Amino acid sequence: MNIIVELLLAVILAVIAGISVGYWLRKRAAEAKIGSAETEAKRILEDAEAKGETQKKEKILEAKEEIHRQRQELDRDTRERRNELQRQERRMVQKEENLDRKLDSLEKKEEILTDKEAKLDQSQAAIGELHEKQKVELERISSLTIDEAKTMLMAEAEEELKHEKALMIKDYEQQAKEESEKRARNIISLAIQRCAADHVAETTVSVVALPNDEMKGRIIGREGRNIRALETLTGIDLIIDDTPEAVILSGFDPVRREVARIALEKLITDGRIHPARIEEMVDKAKHEVDQRIKEAGEQASFETGVHGLHPEIIKLLGRLRYRTSYGQNVLKHSVEVSYLAGVMAAELGVDVMLAKRAGLLHDIGKAVDHEVEGPHVTIGADIAKKYRESKEIINAIAAHHGDEEAITVEAVLVAAADAVSAARPGARRESLESYLKRLTRLEEIAESFEGVERCFAIQAGREVRVMVKPDKVDDIASIGLAHDIVKKIESELEYPGQIKATIIRETRVVDYAK
């Protein structure tokens, strides 16, 4: 037991001794390291101090160099500014010298002007004296005072101005007339060229074809009851004569005549002809014609581009489809007048839509002139007023035949377009008998004047050429003769459009060389 304790103590003492020796050895090693570290630190500090001193010297040198460089730049700038100031001083001195010279020059000029002004005053005074002397001398020579002389000169100048003004007015009027006539011809010819309306010629009778002559008896009916019923319901006369396979419908109301034609054609197709059936077919025909009338009015409004018309006016326009004037279809004529008036209005720069609307409605009175008393112009104006058309439209309708004075340019254009549409060749036709009578009467009127040798009606009666005897009618008398012939034609003859009277005077001198 003691041995174990001793061994343990020996081991413990050995450990303690080992620890002490190790601690001493580590301490000596640490001290050695600390000594070397301090030596290294001193060396590093010494190196740092040496480097710092070197960098300090370098920085001081760089600062000195920078200060030297900036000082040189400042000296250079200072020299440049000093030179610039010197140059400016020299320029100021030169300007002052120039101003001094100019002032001296101005003073001299002022002195010269003062001398000239004094001389001018003296000259004006002398001229004034001479002028007064001349006036006194002129008054003595002419025996007129100044006021009297002024009055005389002003009167002479006024007369000269009046004469020159009259000549200028005459020249301007002639020039304006030539220009206006030329432009009017161009506008009308352009309008006619651009308008290509169809012409539908109709008469006061319609012909209905029959499948056979036996149908005539069925149309007449027992004791004529069928034909009486048809005539009573339509107001149209049925002419059944020897014309093979045809019945003639006669009447002045084109709408009624169209109703009768459609009803009769329906009856012939149906084959059942008796008073009750006739009444039924006439009612159907009336409805069909009313529909056609409405469509025709709407088509005319669409073709001309005139919109916003009252429905009743559209119906009246459609009725014009069945109305003719001298064989010319009035609806086609109205559409053509609308086109012509619109084209001319566009050329003149006035209201195109107003001209077209007035042109389309100008003959609206003809739709009811069989039912209402009075001329179609008055009836048309009343219709336009009733359906609240503008006063310009009403005036254009009322003035297109000269019954009223036109208040707008568009109204004048409508009248011109109406004359162009009605008067151009092919637009209207007349019966051969009335046509020949008119031509004969036209020549008789021209031949009734003294000094007329021969006369000829040409261009379908739109011109009469009169040959006069040169020894009885001179050039001046020819003008009066043409005027008298025109006035007599207007008073004694009825005709569409206008008639031109041309006087031809020819003098021939013949001699022979022998």
Steps between C-alpha positions, in 0.01 A plus 500: 500500500774737590683407188200593290463832676864569452476411137203730464681780671805440286286513188330816616831663578634397163201651328532818694865518420427437133240772497735744662780420259256535207371828629852633538597387156187660343564820690853517371373436146233767536749750634726420210212554259399824669853625475516419131157658449605819670816505289287448188258769613782744552635413159158550344455832680837615383417397142163674523655814637756493219229446235280768656784744497569415137129537402482823699790639307343383175164661587674822599679500167177430311323780689783737420486402134117548493536839667761596244281380212192689627710810552621478139140460377387795711782709361405399145132586557595825655718589203219408257245708689741788516556476123122483440443805717768682309337411170160616627653824620650556158161433334324738738755764421445446126122521545531820696716644225246392236214653700691824531555507125129426435392770739724745320352388167142531631567846630632603160196345326266675742663830415462424127132403546433814698646706216294308242183541705553873517552510125186289443297735714623788290421309177148412621433858592613605152287230336198610705546858381531384138187280540298790629625719216407227246149462646446873482629502141280200404193664653578818305550310170202259533267742674410210739541467870662195655164354608355549153800333337475209745130459423566501125783245527294275727206511256726408208660219701155376606382488139811312394454254787134448411591421141780264603270336756230448240752343262633275774148397605415421140816294460437316825137435410599364161773288653268374773231422245744308280643312797158423646364380167808286443484352848125446478543314170776287651294421810186413305687291244683319780173435680335367184798276423506356851126434511367201309137466605263278308194643330174306511239626258138414566160608377153519647403151388613149592455184295426162658564194284233227493560128445217493243210709375248293698637663815349832387149361548585373847645840594182673382280249683127449485337828398838668563501452878867398520634793301276742692622362831864532392453856371309602813759360741804638316366817333662394172333455161538156337500521122419165342495535119618307199861501613592131503579347838536834678304727735585870531484674839453877474521755778691809608582370850805274447468334841141397438594380153777285648258356758255414223774339289627282784147402606402409143816293452429314825141435392613367161754271668248380759222447244218568746351834395196625688425816706602351839824364358564830321464690829741261672761530223472880492570512876805276454618713210465817710711348778759390245514843337529668842794275580662578164447871559668480840791301359540742208513799739752327726713404199501858373600625846778239514631574149528873563629468856216714636400364841269603782194551278152473650333163420215680322744689281667168411159367393438809290840454338406141417176620337712705258616169352159476332489868402631635169551850361530532122574128503784538755472294818480752783678284761794438266497871418506591873792265566687647204436856620630399844820364343551807279435748781736311731782496246464871425480582872822306561674691220385834647585403858146540641280258699492178293245316717261797497519520119446124461207496743332796329562345158340172605192673645455780245217322308339332803178692427449300180426193712163645603427765237217278368336522840585853622420822316782731407841488326740229609749762623256636759382151594858381545591799719193438716591131538857587601368754751251245637771243568733762651769526237738796537416840356785460250342181363156664483644800315687278253177310422299820462765678292605229254260635234554866586174544693699629797840661535777261599658591834787249486757388246369145538154611382653648184693177442180294534328716238799465267518123555126470433537689172800289396323173579182600318652674200778274386423289192326171568380592847144578394283405209187635346242365266586539132201722433572748780868493411435592136252768601753656733773505234262648244380765742859580595592570139181701447582725797850566366374568146241749624764771553599744226837443337502122554591308186494137619494315832560143612405320822786264595618285791153353559350844536753629753651753257368714218742648246377811324654626173441874458530726198827693542370811325203531739643378831842625615712368784341721765149414384587128517540525876154651541350248257636206701356651818157556340488145362586351839234708677233398248596131533472527880157660481340285226662157524514229765815286503727311740841641585615797293518606136802678352451765229797554267498791251722458192578803285723444199622755245671377185684721256577341162709647220674357197845569361488523119 
